[in-house]
Amino acid sequence: MNLNTLRTSVWLLTALLASPSLMANDMNPTIQPATDQAVTDEGLPSFYPQLKQQMTYSDSWLSGNFTDFSQWQAQSRETLRSLLLTPDSTKDFAPQAIEKQDRGSYTAEKVAFNLTDESRVDALLLTPKSAGPHPAVILLHDHGAKFDIGKEKMIKPWGNNEQLDSAQAWADKFFTGRFVGDELAKRGYVVLAVDALGWGSRGPIKYEQQQALASNFFNLGRSLAGLMAYEDMRATDFLASLEQVDKQRIGVVGFSMGAYRAWQLAALSDKVAATAAVSWIGTYDGLMTPGNNVLRGQSAFYMLHPGLPTRFDFPDVASVAAPKPMLLFNGGKDKLFPTQSVEDAYAKMHKVWQSQRADSKLQTKIWPELGHVFYQEQQEEVFSFLDQWLKP
């Protein structure tokens, strides 16, 4: 052995003796790899508890980081708008009437208009025959993994018996057999419903295609959830542009995914004067639980804005609409939204409205015997709420 080899051997031995942990690893083959390198059965990284702890919602009004509510609201709306990853449209709406049906005290129309620069869509529009301008409501349909109908879930369709049968069956299951839009039109409201991408005339997408659709939006530098949110804003702008509509009295009503869209729209748009959201609210912490749809991908991508959860909880987003009137209903037997998560979200929101001395404008209620539905009794309370805030 030459002198250089001897020196190297001595150096290696010294380093080994100075590293007991290394010696232990070499001598004890039973040591297991770290457990935080895997993925859970729910598709979460095994270290997700540490990531959840970093979701501090620093942009929440309740964070203590803000003192001026108007400034916070404007800043939050700007942040939310930027997270949509969707640029403003430049095209005029250029509406066109396709066909019309007389429904007694109101008319039903199929209309086409430019929803965005890329999409010209069909919509359903109901207009009272009485003299206007009228209060108006934009109706936002649910998900339900039922894609053959979208706007037709809210407004009764015509001219296609298969579509009508599908819509009526949906109304029977979730709405006590009624079409919410038609009930509102009977009460003197102009009503608009538009398909989200993937539903009705803009689909039908297959359930298992949602993941690829959302991924491809990211590939294109955009967001599926952001597109849906922005399209809801544009649909509201279109409704406000109609001469028969009182622009100061526009409300939004949504069920299930449509409820998420409703309070999100109220947060994003000044044109919304009152909001009713049925069967979609909770906290991230309370909804990120085993078996919940939030963790399953697919449908969740329609409500997933990259980067948002570290800055805002769901009720924080809804609270950007404060102190405007808002109603939220949930079912006590709704398996998708655990009661504790709903109550926690309600409590957060009441703190925000209370901070603006407007708690009377926030109405929240859990219907203990109901599940994921929007039944007639709930509808009647929603209609009374809208009448209170949108009718003179």
Secondary structure, DSSP 8 states (H G I E B T S, - for coil): --HHHHHHHHHHHHHHHT-HHHHHHHH-TT----GGGSB-TTS-BTTHHHHHHT---TTSGGGSS-S-HHHHHHHHHHHHHHHT------S----EEEEEEE-SSEEEEEEEEESSSS-EEEEEEEEESSSS-EEEEEEE---TT--S-SGGGTS---S-HHHHHHHHHHHHHHSTT--HHHHHHHTT-EEEEE--TTSGGG----GGGHHHHHHHHHHTT--HHHHHHHHHHHHHHHHHHSTTEEEEEEEEEEETHHHHHHHHHHHH-TT--EEEEES----HHHHSSTT-GGGSSGGGGGG--TTGGGT--HHHHHHTTTTS-EEEEEETT-TTS-HHHHHHHHHHHHHHHHHTT-GGGEEEEEETT--S---HHHHHHHHHHHHHHH--
